Amino acid sequence: MDYRDRHVVVTGGTGALGTAVVRTLVEAGAVCHVPFVHDGEAQRFPLRQHEKVTLLAVSDLSDEAAVAKVYDAIPKLWASIHLAGGFAMSPVAQTGKAELMQQLDMNFLTCFLCCRAAVNAFARSGDGGRIVNVAARPALEWRSGAGMAAYTASKAAVAALTAALAEEVAKNGILVNAVAPSIMDTATNRAAMPKANYDAWPKVEEVAATIAFLASPDNKVTRGGIVPVYGRA
């Protein structure tokens, strides 16, 4: 994949999956713009001093003006990849409005606003572009979301947005897709599930490879896909 001189936004780029995605992209020649909210994220990010990586401080990705400011600063956007989000496990009976809205804000609203800003940025260049969102396995397999219904609903909304937006903007040369990971092999997930079979979990580098293809110029026809990236899980 040839990303030479192509500008890509990666929200959530300082996380485990985000680091793998950014590394894959810069190795292919991309210029990556990585928003971050907390200073600690930037300090821990292993690619923070890479010549093709720009870290962008942002107050809140669920704030419309803050998101617009990030995208307005990019000279010519090629792709926007939305990994930012959060997870909460709680039965419905113990999930109040505040917890529900937090999941919707973190997972769906941030994605929607970044999609909106990306579409407007692509319109300014007139050359089309690529959007890749991140749903989750429960977004496709609703029954597996028992015990985490708020999270499941927020990620199902991301999947629905992806399919609808893909149809809306295809005529403009913008291809929109999403990946739906199962539990990924990260240090955090291993610590939370010490007895799990880690070998079955997809590796972040493997998921990153799928994302990088969907966002690349090599992807000329795939749109509206919610691609399962489950590994053997």
N, C-alpha and C positions, 0 to 999 in steps of 0.2 A: 504494500500500500504506500502510495506516495502522497504525503501531506505537505510537501515542501512549501513553505511560506504561507500556509493556510492557518488562519486564526480560529481557535477553538476555545469556547468557554466550557469549563468543567466545574459545575457546582458540586460540593462535597468532595472536591478533589484532594483534600488533605487526609481523607480517611483511608482505610485499608484498600478498598476497591478503587477509590479515587486515585491513590498513589500508583496502583498498577495501571490504571487507564492513562494517566498523565505520562508515565514512563513509556508505555507503548506508543503513545502519540508523538512524543518528542523524538523517540528513536526513529520514527517514520518521517521526521522533519517538521512536525507541526509547531506552531507557536501557541502555547497554552496560557489562558487567562483563568486563574483559580481564585474565586472569591472565598474569603474566610471571615468568620464572625469573631472568634476569640483568638487573642494573640498566641495562646498556647498552641493552637492548631498550626499556625504558621511556623512557630519555633520548632515543632516536632516534625514538620514536613521535610522528608529527606531530599526533595528536589527544589527546595526554596531558593538555592543559589544557581540553579541551572540557567544558562543563558537564554533558553527558549521558554522560560516559565516566568510569568508575572503574577505575583500575589496581589489581590485586590481586597482591601478591608471594606466590609459592608456591614451595616448595622443589623439588617434583618432581611432575609430573602423572601419574607412574606409581606414586605413593605414595597408597594408598587413603585414609589419614587426611587427607593434605594436600588431596586432591580434595574430600572430604566437607566440610572446613572452608570451602572456597570456596563451595560450594553452600548450606551452612547459613547463610551471611551474606547471602543474597539474599532480600529480603522476599517476593516472589511471582514465581516464574520463569515466563516464557512460552515461551522457546525456548533451546535449547542447540546451539551450532554448533561443531564440532570440527575445527579446521584444524591443530592442533599435530601435528608429525611430523618426519621426517627422511629423507634420501635417501642411499643408498650404492650405488655401482656396483662389483660384484666378482663374478667367476666363482665357481661353487660350490667348485671345487678350492682356491680361495684364501680361502674364507670359513669362519672357525672358529666355534665355538659362541658366543664372546663377541660377534662381529660379528652373528651371527644374532639373538641375544637382544637386542642393542641395537636392531635394526630392529623386532623384535616389541614391545619396550617402548615405543619412540618412536611407532610408528604404530598398533599394535593395542591394547596394554594401556592407553595413555592414553585412547584412544577408548572402550574398554569401561568403564573406571572412570567417565568423565564421563557416558556414557550411563546407567550405574547410578545415579549421583548425581542426574542430571536426572530420571529416572523417579521416584525417591523424593521429589524436590522437587515434581514435578507431583502426586503422590499427596497431599501435604500440603495443596495448594490445592484439589484436587478439580475443577479446571477444564480438565484436559487440557493439551496443549502441543505443541511441535514440536521435533524433533531433526533436524539435518542433519550428516552425516559427510562426510569427504572420502576417497574411494578414489583410484584413478588408472587411467589407460588400461590398463596391464598387468594390473590387477585383473580386467578384462573380457576382455582379449586376451592370454592367458597366454604365447603364443609370443613376443610382443613384449618379454617380460621376460627374454629370454636375456641373460646377462651381469649381471643384477641380480636373481637369483632370491630372495634374502632379502627385498629390498624388495617384489618382486612378491607373494610369499607373505603378507607382513604386510598389504599393501593388499587382497589377495583376502580375507583374514580380516575386514577392515573391511567389505567388501561383503557377505560372508555374515552377519556380525553385523547389519548394517542390515536385510537382508531378514527374518531370523529375529525380530529385536526388533520390527519393524513389525507382524508377525503377532501377536506376543505382547501388545502393548499397545494395539492399535487399539480394542479394546472400552472402553478408558479415555479415549478421545478424544485419544490421543497419536499423531501422524503422524510416522513415521520415514522419512527418505530419505537418499540420498547423491548427491554429484556425483563424476564420474570425469574429471578434467581430463587433457588431453594436456599436452605441454610448454607452459607459459604464458609470455607475453611479460613477463619481468622483467629487471631489470638484471643479476642474477646469471646467469640463463640466457643472456642475450646475451653476457656475458663468457666463459661456458663454451663457447659455440658461435658464434663470430664470423662464420662463413660461412653460417649458417642463413638461411632465408627467414622473417624475423620477421613479415612481413605475414600469414602463414598461421596464426601462433600465436594462440590466444584471449587477449584482453586480460583483465587481472585484474578490471577493472570489469565486463566482460561475464559472467565467471564469478560475480562477486559478485551480479549481478542475479538470476541463476538461484537462488543460495543464498538470497537475501533473499525471493524468492517462495515457495520451499519452506518457509521458516520463518515465513511470514506468516499472519495470519488469513485472507487471501484463498485460501490453499490449504486447501480443505475436504475433498478426496477423494484426493489423491495420497499413496500410502504404499508403502513397500517398493521404491521406484524407485532404481536406480543410474543416474543420468542422465549420459550422455556429454556433455562440454563440450569439444569438440575444435576448434571453429572450422573452419578449412579445412586443418588439419594432418593 
